[in-house]
Amino acid sequence: MSKTKTKEIFGIKAPQKECNDKKCPFHGVLNVKKKSFIGTVVSDKMHNSAVVEWSRKIYIPKYERYSYKRTKITVHNPECIDAKEGDVVKIYATRPISKKIHNVIVKVMGQEKNYDLKKEAQEEAKVEKKENQEEKSDLEE
């Protein structure tokens, strides 16, 4: 490809690294919409894609309490940005890129604090839950 124009998106400058990705909002032809989110990359194992998660608080009027819910979405991860697991990223909505991908990572804002500890705690909880289910099934037999 010849030298492409880089553009600025809502005050966010293009990364130093160049890419040949058509679906990159900076070096390609992908337009972004104003709807934006901030979340943490949970998985980056897919090719040019990542799973981003964030929590939100919801009020339940019946119990007059709040509950926490998580939102997980699949986003496009351009080569020039290349967000890794545990990074806090800014996401913008776009046109549908594929069946599940309707958002793109625009900026890596840094690492999430204690991400490794949270991940280990979640894995331990899964193991404990599995052991408890096995014990219950053994008792029933």
TILOKE-906552 format. One line per field, with one value per residue (C-alpha): x, y, z; residue number from 1. Coordinates in nm, 4 decimals. Layout:
residues N
u: c(X_...);
v: c(Y_...);
w: c(Z_...);
num: c(NUM_...);
end
This chain:
residues 141
u: c(0.0000_0.1114_0.1503_-0.1898_-0.3308_-0.3659_-0.6574_-0.7597_-1.0717_-1.2540_-0.9234_-0.7358_-0.4251_-0.3218_-0.0642_0.3007_0.2896_0.1538_-0.0752_-0.2302_-0.5609_-0.8652_-1.0752_-0.8439_-1.0132_-0.6829_-0.5138_-0.8112_-1.1581_-1.3579_-1.5689_-1.6560_-1.9685_-1.9858_-2.0910_-1.7877_-1.7032_-1.4071_-1.3331_-1.0665_-0.9374_-1.0205_-0.9023_-0.6879_-0.6468_-0.8497_-0.6913_-0.7363_-1.0137_-1.0432_-1.3050_-1.3597_-1.5499_-1.6758_-1.8983_-2.1983_-2.4258_-2.8025_-3.0607_-3.3292_-3.6308_-3.8034_-3.5136_-3.3835_-3.0358_-2.7793_-2.6440_-2.3370_-2.3633_-2.0879_-2.0950_-1.8698_-1.8363_-1.6151_-1.4259_-1.1869_-0.8236_-0.6207_-0.2569_-0.1322_-0.2982_-0.2520_-0.4120_-0.3058_-0.4938_-0.5363_-0.5179_-0.7771_-0.9003_-1.1323_-1.3834_-1.6008_-1.9053_-1.8814_-2.0774_-2.1011_-1.7576_-1.8643_-2.1434_-2.0468_-1.8098_-1.9634_-1.6963_-1.3273_-1.0458_-0.9163_-0.6797_-0.4931_-0.5171_-0.2868_-0.2820_-0.5581_-0.4318_-0.4190_-0.5585_-0.3477_-0.4791_-0.8413_-0.7898_-0.6323_-0.9185_-1.1758_-0.9964_-0.9797_-1.3516_-1.4260_-1.2182_-1.3899_-1.7327_-1.6481_-1.5217_-1.8404_-2.0558_-1.8559_-1.8981_-2.2751_-2.3042_-2.1026_-2.3314_-2.6441_-2.5212);
v: c(0.0000_0.3526_0.6048_0.6467_0.9461_0.9122_1.0779_1.1913_1.0410_1.2545_1.4058_1.0714_1.0763_0.7822_0.5421_0.5635_0.2109_0.1859_-0.0927_-0.2143_-0.3124_-0.1906_-0.2121_0.0198_0.3498_0.5405_0.3820_0.2162_0.3180_0.2328_0.5191_0.5347_0.6643_0.8775_0.5934_0.4987_0.2628_0.1984_-0.1617_-0.4227_-0.6719_-1.0195_-1.2249_-1.1417_-1.4926_-1.4300_-1.2923_-0.9111_-0.9371_-0.9192_-0.9653_-0.6576_-0.6538_-0.3837_-0.3758_-0.1597_-0.1031_-0.1622_-0.0503_-0.3059_-0.1112_-0.4092_-0.4765_-0.1181_-0.2497_-0.2387_-0.5364_-0.5533_-0.6785_-0.7461_-0.6717_-0.8685_-0.7752_-0.8841_-0.5945_-0.5425_-0.5041_-0.3352_-0.4341_-0.0825_-0.0785_-0.4477_-0.4430_-0.7261_-0.9079_-0.6873_-0.3548_-0.0844_0.0321_0.2904_0.1467_0.3175_0.1782_0.1204_-0.0425_-0.4237_-0.5675_-0.9310_-1.1330_-1.0393_-0.7429_-0.3930_-0.2024_-0.1176_-0.0460_0.3070_0.3655_0.1647_0.3629_0.1401_-0.1788_-0.2594_-0.2783_-0.6281_-0.7909_-1.1050_-1.1439_-1.1086_-1.3675_-1.6170_-1.5650_-1.6347_-1.9548_-2.0732_-2.0057_-2.2154_-2.5050_-2.4877_-2.4806_-2.7854_-2.9748_-2.8900_-3.0198_-3.3453_-3.3896_-3.3364_-3.5884_-3.8450_-3.7954_-3.8434_-4.1785);
w: c(0.0000_-0.0585_0.2183_0.3824_0.5616_0.9370_1.1045_1.4498_1.6124_1.8708_1.9884_1.9964_1.7792_1.5613_1.7096_1.5954_1.4521_1.0963_0.9792_0.6532_0.8151_0.6154_0.9322_1.1306_1.2205_1.1814_0.8760_0.7066_0.5935_0.9089_1.0464_1.4154_1.5875_1.9027_2.1346_2.3435_2.6312_2.8599_2.9554_3.0264_2.7691_2.9028_2.6049_2.3024_2.1583_1.8410_1.5236_1.5184_1.7806_2.1568_2.4284_2.6467_2.9748_3.2111_3.5200_3.5908_3.8888_3.8543_4.1088_4.2036_4.3348_4.4975_4.7333_4.7412_4.6694_4.3907_4.2008_3.9812_3.6238_3.3706_3.0006_2.7649_2.3977_2.1102_1.9501_1.6596_1.7726_1.4922_1.4362_1.5133_1.8578_1.9517_2.2995_2.5327_2.8078_3.1159_2.9286_2.9925_2.6513_2.4966_2.2489_1.9884_1.8069_1.4308_1.1522_1.1802_1.0948_1.1332_1.2939_1.6516_1.6110_1.6061_1.8023_1.7616_2.0086_1.9570_2.2506_2.5151_2.8388_3.0491_3.2578_3.5059_3.8637_4.0167_3.6994_3.7543_4.1111_3.9951_3.7233_3.9675_4.2147_3.9421_3.8413_4.2041_4.2454_3.9360_4.0724_4.4142_4.2516_4.0425_4.3497_4.5421_4.2570_4.2476_4.6248_4.5981_4.3167_4.5211_4.8235_4.6136_4.4818);
num: c(1_2_3_4_5_6_7_8_9_10_11_12_13_14_15_16_17_18_19_20_21_22_23_24_25_26_27_28_29_30_31_32_33_34_35_36_37_38_39_40_41_42_43_44_45_46_47_48_49_50_51_52_53_54_55_56_57_58_59_60_61_62_63_64_65_66_67_68_69_70_71_72_73_74_75_76_77_78_79_80_81_82_83_84_85_86_87_88_89_90_91_92_93_94_95_96_97_98_99_100_101_102_103_104_105_106_107_108_109_110_111_112_113_114_115_116_117_118_119_120_121_122_123_124_125_126_127_128_129_130_131_132_133_134_135_136_137_138_139_140_141);
end
